[in-house]
Amino acid sequence: MDADNKKQREQTRRKIDLYILSLAILFGFFIFITCKVPMCFSSTCEYIGSWELLKTNIVPAVCILLLLYCRFAYSRFKKDTRRSVELPFEIIKIEKINYEHLTFLATYIIPLITFDFEKERYVFVLGALLIIMGIIYIKTDLFYANPSLALLGFNIYKVDVKLSEDKVKEGVVIITRRKLQEKQMVSYIKLDDRVYYSGN
């Protein structure tokens, strides 16, 4: 039971990491939109001070921290996917579903750019919305629809696979940098019950 609980916690942690990583593009946009750096070219200009600069750039500062976490999350994802692989299966049906990256980007990321960051309540609403999105994202196993991974060269495939002579599993999602095709034997690492990673 303890082993099952540990495995469940690791899967949940991995999904949270990949969700935050999927928002890296959004954090970059937020920094560009909200960053306020006073510009002065007069000889009488004075530095306003680090604390004052931070107070006027709280949202960009938080986004920079989150981007650093995204870098850490990706490093941890790469480490997770280096562990020992399962016995290979044969692909018997395959569909490339890279459009899932664009769906996530268009549906969730782009509309959030229009938030009014000048109003404090809107910032809190945005934070709550990102948390709610994350809960839905994790519970519905959509963590593979990740535009950040798309930028890093990953593909998404939906496949039916033959695990053994008498066992077929349908609707498996594979995240990989490889080009996959039917009848191919694929080694994999299980990220979730229906989401797998296949290395080079």
Secondary structure, 3 states (H helix, E strand, C coil): CHHHHHHHHHHHHHHHHHHHHHCHHHHHHHHHHHCCCCCCCCCCCCCCCHHHHHHCCHHHHHHHHHHHHHHHHHHHHHHHCCCCCEEEEEEEEEEECCHHHHHHHHHHHHHHCCCCCCCHHHHHHHHHHHHHHHHHHHHCCCCCCCHHHHHCCCEEEEEEEEEECCEEEEEEEEEECCCCCCCCEEEEEECCCCEEEECC
